Amino acid sequence: MSGGWRSEVGRKAFHFLCLLYLGYFHWRGRGEVLAVLAGWMAVIVAVETLRLTRPEVNAYLLKTFQGIHRPHEEKKISAIIWTSLGCWATFLLFGTEPRVVDAAVLCLAFGDAAAALVGKSVGRTFFEFRGKRKSLEGSLACFAACAASVLACGFGLWPAVAAAAAATALELAAPPPDDNFWIPLAAAGVLTLKS
């Protein structure tokens, strides 16, 4: 296993925190998960602010969590806040439809991870998109993982294809602030329109 692939596994493990958020949503309900996630994000913002304003704290955290940050995150806020915020916004906007929320969060957890891991391990057809190196294989893996996630939540084939296409497009385009924020919202929005 290459160093780059191992690092990507570590980074994507943090994506699976959103599965804990989803479990908490089902256990305690929409109101409580929104409150708890808001508190969690406040902690993340405080740590990130400290990290980005204190070089010694930044150096310590980068060393402690070596390999799970991307180079551009050394001096910018890390993706964990955008993943958490994307889930929070999905619970807020679509929380009355648990099946939609399930599918959207699973798209984030598995689709984005599949894109990165497959792209790093077996990607052969590379292209530049908005200054980022992407692979056809990674995008296809993202689409397949998202479609499978939506189908597993009981949606039909065409809603699954539409939601997976939307999530894959957001993973590929990575609009600001981050694709991790937009992926669950895009999937949930499409599923709401399709159902």
Phi and psi in degrees as GROMACS dihedral restraints (atoms count N, CA, C in turn):
[ dihedral_restraints ]
;  ai    aj    ak    al  type     phi  dphi    fc
    3     4     5     6     1   -72.7    20    10
    4     5     6     7     1   158.3    20    10
    6     7     8     9     1   -59.6    20    10
    7     8     9    10     1   -40.8    20    10
    9    10    11    12     1   -63.3    20    10
   10    11    12    13     1   -39.6    20    10
   12    13    14    15     1   -68.6    20    10
   13    14    15    16     1   -41.3    20    10
   15    16    17    18     1   -61.2    20    10
   16    17    18    19     1   -42.4    20    10
   18    19    20    21     1   -62.5    20    10
   19    20    21    22     1   -39.5    20    10
   21    22    23    24     1   -65.1    20    10
   22    23    24    25     1   -38.2    20    10
   24    25    26    27     1   -59.7    20    10
   25    26    27    28     1   -44.6    20    10
   27    28    29    30     1   -61.8    20    10
   28    29    30    31     1   -43.0    20    10
   30    31    32    33     1   -62.8    20    10
   31    32    33    34     1   -44.1    20    10
   33    34    35    36     1   -73.5    20    10
   34    35    36    37     1   -20.3    20    10
   36    37    38    39     1   -59.7    20    10
   37    38    39    40     1   -33.2    20    10
   39    40    41    42     1   -66.5    20    10
   40    41    42    43     1   -25.5    20    10
   42    43    44    45     1   -63.3    20    10
   43    44    45    46     1   -29.0    20    10
   45    46    47    48     1   -74.7    20    10
   46    47    48    49     1    -5.3    20    10
   48    49    50    51     1   -58.0    20    10
   49    50    51    52     1   -32.2    20    10
   51    52    53    54     1   -66.1    20    10
   52    53    54    55     1   -20.7    20    10
   54    55    56    57     1   -70.9    20    10
   55    56    57    58     1   -32.5    20    10
   57    58    59    60     1   -65.8    20    10
   58    59    60    61     1   -40.8    20    10
   60    61    62    63     1   -59.6    20    10
   61    62    63    64     1   -42.9    20    10
   63    64    65    66     1   -65.0    20    10
   64    65    66    67     1   -43.2    20    10
   66    67    68    69     1   -61.0    20    10
   67    68    69    70     1   -40.3    20    10
   69    70    71    72     1   -66.5    20    10
   70    71    72    73     1   -37.8    20    10
   72    73    74    75     1   -57.1    20    10
   73    74    75    76     1   -44.9    20    10
   75    76    77    78     1   -74.1    20    10
   76    77    78    79     1   -30.5    20    10
   78    79    80    81     1   -76.7    20    10
   79    80    81    82     1   -47.4    20    10
   81    82    83    84     1  -112.4    20    10
   82    83    84    85     1   -10.1    20    10
   84    85    86    87     1    97.1    20    10
   85    86    87    88     1   168.1    20    10
   87    88    89    90     1   -62.6    20    10
   88    89    90    91     1   -47.4    20    10
   90    91    92    93     1   -59.3    20    10
   91    92    93    94     1   -44.9    20    10
   93    94    95    96     1   -72.2    20    10
   94    95    96    97     1   -38.6    20    10
   96    97    98    99     1   -66.4    20    10
   97    98    99   100     1   -34.4    20    10
   99   100   101   102     1   -63.6    20    10
  100   101   102   103     1   -41.8    20    10
  102   103   104   105     1   -67.6    20    10
  103   104   105   106     1   -45.9    20    10
  105   106   107   108     1   -65.6    20    10
  106   107   108   109     1   -42.8    20    10
  108   109   110   111     1   -65.4    20    10
  109   110   111   112     1   -36.0    20    10
  111   112   113   114     1   -62.0    20    10
  112   113   114   115     1   -42.7    20    10
  114   115   116   117     1   -63.7    20    10
  115   116   117   118     1   -42.4    20    10
  117   118   119   120     1   -61.1    20    10
  118   119   120   121     1   -42.3    20    10
  120   121   122   123     1   -67.8    20    10
  121   122   123   124     1   -32.9    20    10
  123   124   125   126     1   -62.9    20    10
  124   125   126   127     1   -40.1    20    10
  126   127   128   129     1   -63.6    20    10
  127   128   129   130     1   -45.1    20    10
  129   130   131   132     1   -60.0    20    10
  130   131   132   133     1   -45.5    20    10
  132   133   134   135     1   -62.9    20    10
  133   134   135   136     1   -40.0    20    10
  135   136   137   138     1   -63.5    20    10
  136   137   138   139     1   -44.7    20    10
  138   139   140   141     1   -65.8    20    10
  139   140   141   142     1   -42.5    20    10
  141   142   143   144     1   -65.7    20    10
  142   143   144   145     1   -39.0    20    10
  144   145   146   147     1   -63.1    20    10
  145   146   147   148     1   -44.9    20    10
  147   148   149   150     1   -62.0    20    10
  148   149   150   151     1   -44.2    20    10
  150   151   152   153     1   -61.3    20    10
  151   152   153   154     1   -42.2    20    10
  153   154   155   156     1   -83.3    20    10
  154   155   156   157     1   -11.1    20    10
  156   157   158   159     1  -107.3    20    10
  157   158   159   160     1   -12.6    20    10
  159   160   161   162     1  -123.4    20    10
  160   161   162   163     1   102.8    20    10
  162   163   164   165     1   -55.2    20    10
  163   164   165   166     1   -34.8    20    10
  165   166   167   168     1   -69.5    20    10
  166   167   168   169     1   -35.1    20    10
  168   169   170   171     1   -69.0    20    10
  169   170   171   172     1   -42.2    20    10
  171   172   173   174     1   -59.0    20    10
  172   173   174   175     1   -47.4    20    10
  174   175   176   177     1   -61.8    20    10
  175   176   177   178     1   -41.5    20    10
  177   178   179   180     1   -64.2    20    10
  178   179   180   181     1   -47.0    20    10
  180   181   182   183     1   -68.0    20    10
  181   182   183   184     1   -38.9    20    10
  183   184   185   186     1   -64.5    20    10
  184   185   186   187     1   -36.8    20    10
  186   187   188   189     1   -71.5    20    10
  187   188   189   190     1   -42.4    20    10
  189   190   191   192     1   -62.8    20    10
  190   191   192   193     1   -43.8    20    10
  192   193   194   195     1  -104.1    20    10
  193   194   195   196     1    39.2    20    10
  195   196   197   198     1   -54.6    20    10
  196   197   198   199     1   130.8    20    10
  198   199   200   201     1    95.3    20    10
  199   200   201   202     1   -13.8    20    10
  201   202   203   204     1  -100.8    20    10
  202   203   204   205     1    -4.0    20    10
  204   205   206   207     1  -101.4    20    10
  205   206   207   208     1   152.2    20    10
  207   208   209   210     1   -86.7    20    10
  208   209   210   211     1   154.5    20    10
  210   211   212   213     1   -53.7    20    10
  211   212   213   214     1   -39.2    20    10
  213   214   215   216     1   -70.5    20    10
  214   215   216   217     1   -13.9    20    10
  216   217   218   219     1   -86.2    20    10
  217   218   219   220     1    -4.8    20    10
  219   220   221   222     1   -62.8    20    10
  220   221   222   223     1   -32.4    20    10
  222   223   224   225     1  -123.9    20    10
  223   224   225   226     1    12.6    20    10
  225   226   227   228     1  -134.1    20    10
  226   227   228   229     1   163.7    20    10
  228   229   230   231     1   -60.5    20    10
  229   230   231   232     1   141.0    20    10
  231   232   233   234     1   -81.3    20    10
  232   233   234   235     1   165.3    20    10
  234   235   236   237     1   -71.0    20    10
  235   236   237   238     1   -15.2    20    10
  237   238   239   240     1   -60.0    20    10
  238   239   240   241     1   -33.4    20    10
  240   241   242   243     1   -67.7    20    10
  241   242   243   244     1   -37.6    20    10
  243   244   245   246     1   -72.9    20    10
  244   245   246   247     1   -35.8    20    10
  246   247   248   249     1   -61.9    20    10
  247   248   249   250     1   -47.2    20    10
  249   250   251   252     1   -65.3    20    10
  250   251   252   253     1   -42.2    20    10
  252   253   254   255     1   -67.6    20    10
  253   254   255   256     1   -37.4    20    10
  255   256   257   258     1   -62.3    20    10
  256   257   258   259     1   -41.5    20    10
  258   259   260   261     1   -65.6    20    10
  259   260   261   262     1   -44.5    20    10
  261   262   263   264     1   -58.4    20    10
  262   263   264   265     1   -47.0    20    10
  264   265   266   267     1   -64.8    20    10
  265   266   267   268     1   -35.0    20    10
  267   268   269   270     1   -66.5    20    10
  268   269   270   271     1   -43.5    20    10
  270   271   272   273     1   -62.7    20    10
  271   272   273   274     1   -39.5    20    10
  273   274   275   276     1   -65.3    20    10
  274   275   276   277     1   -49.6    20    10
  276   277   278   279     1   -82.9    20    10
  277   278   279   280     1   -30.0    20    10
  279   280   281   282     1  -124.3    20    10
  280   281   282   283     1    11.7    20    10
  282   283   284   285     1   -64.6    20    10
  283   284   285   286     1   -13.3    20    10
  285   286   287   288     1   -82.6    20    10
  286   287   288   289     1    -4.9    20    10
  288   289   290   291     1  -123.0    20    10
  289   290   291   292     1    82.7    20    10
  291   292   293   294     1   -55.4    20    10
  292   293   294   295     1   -35.8    20    10
  294   295   296   297     1   -66.4    20    10
  295   296   297   298     1   -37.3    20    10
  297   298   299   300     1   -65.6    20    10
  298   299   300   301     1   -44.5    20    10
  300   301   302   303     1   -61.5    20    10
  301   302   303   304     1   -45.0    20    10
  303   304   305   306     1   -55.6    20    10
  304   305   306   307     1   -51.0    20    10
  306   307   308   309     1   -62.5    20    10
  307   308   309   310     1   -41.9    20    10
  309   310   311   312     1   -65.7    20    10
  310   311   312   313     1   -43.9    20    10
  312   313   314   315     1   -70.4    20    10
  313   314   315   316     1   -35.7    20    10
  315   316   317   318     1   -65.7    20    10
  316   317   318   319     1   -35.6    20    10
  318   319   320   321     1   -60.2    20    10
  319   320   321   322     1   -41.8    20    10
  321   322   323   324     1   -66.0    20    10
  322   323   324   325     1   -46.9    20    10
  324   325   326   327     1   -64.2    20    10
  325   326   327   328     1   -47.0    20    10
  327   328   329   330     1   -99.5    20    10
  328   329   330   331     1   -33.7    20    10
  330   331   332   333     1   -67.0    20    10
  331   332   333   334     1   -50.8    20    10
  333   334   335   336     1   -65.2    20    10
  334   335   336   337     1   -39.3    20    10
  336   337   338   339     1   -63.7    20    10
  337   338   339   340     1   -43.5    20    10
  339   340   341   342     1   -61.7    20    10
  340   341   342   343     1   -41.8    20    10
  342   343   344   345     1   -58.6    20    10
  343   344   345   346     1   -46.9    20    10
  345   346   347   348     1   -71.4    20    10
  346   347   348   349     1   -46.5    20    10
  348   349   350   351     1   -69.1    20    10
  349   350   351   352     1   -43.0    20    10
  351   352   353   354     1   -69.2    20    10
  352   353   354   355     1   -41.9    20    10
  354   355   356   357     1   -59.1    20    10
  355   356   357   358     1   -41.5    20    10
  357   358   359   360     1   -73.0    20    10
  358   359   360   361     1   -35.2    20    10
  360   361   362   363     1   -89.8    20    10
  361   362   363   364     1   -41.3    20    10
  363   364   365   366     1  -127.3    20    10
  364   365   366   367     1     6.6    20    10
  366   367   368   369     1   -61.3    20    10
  367   368   369   370     1   130.4    20    10
  369   370   371   372     1  -127.8    20    10
  370   371   372   373     1   -27.2    20    10
  372   373   374   375     1  -104.5    20    10
  373   374   375   376     1    93.5    20    10
  375   376   377   378     1  -100.1    20    10
  376   377   378   379     1   151.7    20    10
  378   379   380   381     1  -151.8    20    10
  379   380   381   382     1   158.3    20    10
  381   382   383   384     1   -95.4    20    10
  382   383   384   385     1   132.9    20    10
  384   385   386   387     1  -136.9    20    10
  385   386   387   388     1   114.7    20    10
  387   388   389   390     1    53.1    20    10
  388   389   390   391     1    42.4    20    10
  390   391   392   393     1    80.1    20    10
  391   392   393   394     1     3.8    20    10
  393   394   395   396     1  -116.0    20    10
  394   395   396   397     1   143.8    20    10
  396   397   398   399     1   -84.5    20    10
  397   398   399   400     1   121.1    20    10
  399   400   401   402     1  -123.6    20    10
  400   401   402   403     1   163.8    20    10
  402   403   404   405     1  -126.8    20    10
  403   404   405   406     1   146.4    20    10
  405   406   407   408     1   -61.1    20    10
  406   407   408   409     1   -40.9    20    10
  408   409   410   411     1   -63.2    20    10
  409   410   411   412     1   -40.1    20    10
  411   412   413   414     1   -64.3    20    10
  412   413   414   415     1   -42.7    20    10
  414   415   416   417     1   -65.9    20    10
  415   416   417   418     1   -39.7    20    10
  417   418   419   420     1   -64.7    20    10
  418   419   420   421     1   -37.8    20    10
  420   421   422   423     1   -65.5    20    10
  421   422   423   424     1   -40.3    20    10
  423   424   425   426     1   -59.6    20    10
  424   425   426   427     1   -48.3    20    10
  426   427   428   429     1   -59.4    20    10
  427   428   429   430     1   -46.5    20    10
  429   430   431   432     1   -64.1    20    10
  430   431   432   433     1   -43.5    20    10
  432   433   434   435     1   -65.3    20    10
  433   434   435   436     1   -40.1    20    10
  435   436   437   438     1   -67.8    20    10
  436   437   438   439     1   -44.2    20    10
  438   439   440   441     1   -61.6    20    10
  439   440   441   442     1   -43.1    20    10
  441   442   443   444     1   -63.6    20    10
  442   443   444   445     1   -38.8    20    10
  444   445   446   447     1   -62.6    20    10
  445   446   447   448     1   -44.1    20    10
  447   448   449   450     1   -68.6    20    10
  448   449   450   451     1   -42.1    20    10
  450   451   452   453     1   -61.4    20    10
  451   452   453   454     1   -39.3    20    10
  453   454   455   456     1   -64.3    20    10
  454   455   456   457     1   -22.5    20    10
  456   457   458   459     1   -89.3    20    10
  457   458   459   460     1     6.6    20    10
  459   460   461   462     1    93.5    20    10
  460   461   462   463     1     9.6    20    10
  462   463   464   465     1   -84.6    20    10
  463   464   465   466     1   160.5    20    10
  465   466   467   468     1   -78.8    20    10
  466   467   468   469     1   177.8    20    10
  468   469   470   471     1   -61.6    20    10
  469   470   471   472     1   -48.9    20    10
  471   472   473   474     1   -70.0    20    10
  472   473   474   475     1   -40.0    20    10
  474   475   476   477     1   -60.4    20    10
  475   476   477   478     1   -37.4    20    10
  477   478   479   480     1   -64.6    20    10
  478   479   480   481     1   -43.2    20    10
  480   481   482   483     1   -63.6    20    10
  481   482   483   484     1   -44.4    20    10
  483   484   485   486     1   -65.2    20    10
  484   485   486   487     1   -45.2    20    10
  486   487   488   489     1   -66.1    20    10
  487   488   489   490     1   -41.0    20    10
  489   490   491   492     1   -64.9    20    10
  490   491   492   493     1   -38.9    20    10
  492   493   494   495     1   -64.1    20    10
  493   494   495   496     1   -42.3    20    10
  495   496   497   498     1   -64.4    20    10
  496   497   498   499     1   -45.9    20    10
  498   499   500   501     1   -64.0    20    10
  499   500   501   502     1   -41.2    20    10
  501   502   503   504     1   -65.9    20    10
  502   503   504   505     1   -40.1    20    10
  504   505   506   507     1   -61.8    20    10
  505   506   507   508     1   -39.4    20    10
  507   508   509   510     1   -70.6    20    10
  508   509   510   511     1   -38.1    20    10
  510   511   512   513     1   -62.9    20    10
  511   512   513   514     1   -39.3    20    10
  513   514   515   516     1   -71.5    20    10
  514   515   516   517     1   -47.5    20    10
  516   517   518   519     1   -75.3    20    10
  517   518   519   520     1   -30.7    20    10
  519   520   521   522     1    44.8    20    10
  520   521   522   523     1    60.0    20    10
  522   523   524   525     1   -70.1    20    10
  523   524   525   526     1   158.1    20    10
  525   526   527   528     1   -62.1    20    10
  526   527   528   529     1   148.0    20    10
  528   529   530   531     1   -80.6    20    10
  529   530   531   532     1   -24.7    20    10
  531   532   533   534     1  -171.9    20    10
  532   533   534   535     1   147.9    20    10
  534   535   536   537     1   -64.7    20    10
  535   536   537   538     1   -28.2    20    10
  537   538   539   540     1   -64.7    20    10
  538   539   540   541     1   -26.1    20    10
  540   541   542   543     1   -73.6    20    10
  541   542   543   544     1   -41.6    20    10
  543   544   545   546     1   -85.2    20    10
  544   545   546   547     1   -29.7    20    10
  546   547   548   549     1   -55.8    20    10
  547   548   549   550     1   -52.5    20    10
  549   550   551   552     1   -67.1    20    10
  550   551   552   553     1   -33.9    20    10
  552   553   554   555     1   -66.9    20    10
  553   554   555   556     1   -40.8    20    10
  555   556   557   558     1   -64.4    20    10
  556   557   558   559     1   -47.0    20    10
  558   559   560   561     1   -61.8    20    10
  559   560   561   562     1   -45.6    20    10
  561   562   563   564     1   -65.3    20    10
  562   563   564   565     1   -40.2    20    10
  564   565   566   567     1   -61.8    20    10
  565   566   567   568     1   -44.6    20    10
  567   568   569   570     1   -64.5    20    10
  568   569   570   571     1   -42.6    20    10
  570   571   572   573     1   -66.9    20    10
  571   572   573   574     1   -33.0    20    10
  573   574   575   576     1   -66.6    20    10
  574   575   576   577     1   -39.6    20    10
  576   577   578   579     1   -69.8    20    10
  577   578   579   580     1   -35.4    20    10
  579   580   581   582     1   -82.3    20    10
  580   581   582   583     1   -19.4    20    10
